[in-house]
Structures are given as C-alpha cells and as structure tokens.
C-alpha cells in the first residue's frame, strides 16, 4: 500500500499531525516504538485541558482519537532507514518491513544528554527536570537546585527564582564572572561552587566536601539531539541551537529534503507537550497542503 503520509514517531507531535491528516481523509501510517521522551514523568502540567494528567494517559487518549478514523494505521516498530524521493519514499523498519509513502513526517523527539552525575539519570522526570513551567509550581516555593551545564545555566537559575529559593550548583561547568554572580545574588540565589559527588533520596545533593544539600526538586539543562539518525542519514540538514541539535525546517515544517517534514521537539525549541502538539498540528496541515 502506498500511504499518503508516513509519520515516524507516534507521541504528542506525531499524533497531533496525524489527526489533521486523517480528518483530511488522507491515508496515514504511524510508526512508533513507544519511547515517549516524558515517559519518566508521573504527571504532565501546563497543557490546557490535561493539566496534571499522567503523560501515558494523554498519549493513549490521543492515539484512541486518531485510531477512530479509518485512514489511520499504526505499526509498533522502529524505523531504521528512509529512501526514495518525494511521492516515492520507502521506510525500512527494524522488523524488516518496507512501507511506501508520498510524504514523510519525522516526529521522533529527542534524546537528552545529562550531566554525568551519580544518581541524576535515575531521577530525571521525577525530581530532576528541565522546564519550570511544567514542574516548578509543584515544588511549593521550596528549595530548588540548579545543576549548571554551561553559562546559560545562570539564566535558568535566574528564571527559577520565580518558583522558590534557588541554589546554583556550578559543579565546574563554567567560570562564573562578576556580572553574572552579582545578578544572581541580587535575585536572592545562592551560588555553590563545591563539586557534586552524587544525588540520593528525592533530591539530596552530596558535595565532595561532605556536605549534603536537600532540595524540593532540581533542574538542569540537558543537551538534546534527534533520538534517531534517520533525518541525517536521509540527507536532512541539522542545525545547532542553545539546547543542542535539531532538524532544520522552513516555515512549512519541510526539511532540506523535498517531501520530508519534521515537527515537535526534534525540530523546534523550546520543548513542552503543549508546544509539541501545536507544532504537530501545524505540520499536519502543511503536509496536507503539500499533497494538494
């Protein structure tokens, strides 16, 4: 079967795009491996109409809505290669299947590269976060730790003073200049330059000098990159952003390869469920228009 559109990635952005396309009566194949970026989080916040709902529930509801349309098809698999050209693409999956489609939409999300601190990865999405708009309110204006990953972490720390008492844990990530130090102190933030040994408990930071700092929650800026090399292997241009690498798209969400589009976290910053859904909906409309 030659599908109108093959969407690779069936999370929030991919499903939002699919909904626009199936409502335009296009045949859409969604290939998804079930690895949502926020699968570690217990609740999703800041998404209108779904505030505080478990991410898996939001994703399941969205999939049910898309599956209600007869032109939607889901395949649980991993896409490993894209070949062909506009109107004649082929997608190879890990299971060895080949699927054909006129357009490709990449909604594969991103992988997070975290600071190499013992105990951090295990708490990612539970008590260590990246977005204060998604998780700051629930910390009840308590003690907040910010683990630095570079100079931009000073801005993250400054912003988080809106949600609680902030301690910037420099952890050797960069040298804090006098201007940045003064700005942080003027906003009431504490600067801690002793390196981190490990994190235990909910958010207990053990410093190398033996002290333990306890926080209601912590934030850090992960470095992001597309979760799969599919786009790069297909010849799509990538671009560097303040948050890492993403797939380059134009105003219609099309990549540098004609007929291949991209949306969601893998193709835009900043990142959140709300923004991914909006970007996916726009991409779905633009892909449909390209077919017309």
C-alpha positions, 0 to 999 in steps of 0.5 A: 500500500502506498500511504499518503503520509508516513509519520515516524514517531507516534507521541504528542507531535506525531499524533497531533499531525496525524489527526489533521491528516486523517480528518483530511481523509488522507491515508496515514501510517504511524510508526512508533516504538513507544519511547515517549521522551516524558515517559519518566514523568508521573504527571504532565502540567501546563497543557490546557485541558490535561493539566496534571494528567499522567503523560501515558494517559494523554498519549493513549487518549490521543492515539484512541482519537486518531485510531477512530478514523479509518485512514489511520494505521499504526505499526509498533516498530522502529524505523531504521532507514528512509529512501526514495524521493518525494511521492516515492519514499520507502521506510525500512523498519527494524522488523524488516518491513518496507512501507511506501509513502508520498510524504514523510513526517519525522516526529521522533523527539529527542534524546537528552544528554545529562550531566554525568552525575551519580544518581541524576539519570535515575531521577530525571522526570521525577525530581530532576527536570528541565522546564519550570513551567511544567514542574516548578509550581509543584515544588511549593516555593521550596528549595530548588537546585540548579545543576549548571551545564554551561553559562546559560545555566545562570539564566535558568537559575535566574528564571527559577527564582520565580518558583522558590529559593534557588541554589546554583550548583556550578559543579565546574561547568563554567567560570562564573564572572562578576556580572553574572554572580552579582545578578544572581545574588541580587535575585536572592540565589545562592551560588555553590561552587563545591563539586557534586559527588552524587544525588540520593533520596528525592533530591539530596545533593552530596558535595565532595566536601561532605556536605549534603544539600536537600532540595524540593526538586532540581533542574538542569539543562540537558543537551538534546539531539534527534533520538534517531539518525534517520533525518541525517542519514536521509540527507536532512540538514541539522542545525545547532541551537542553545539546547543542542541539535535539531532538524532544520525546517522552513516555515512549512515544517519541510526539511532540506529534503523535498517531501520530508517534514519534521515537527515537535521537539526534534525540530523546534525549541523550546520543548513542552507537550503543549508546544509539541502538539501545536507544532504537530498540528501545524505540520499536519496541515502543511503536509496536507497542503503539500499533497494538494 
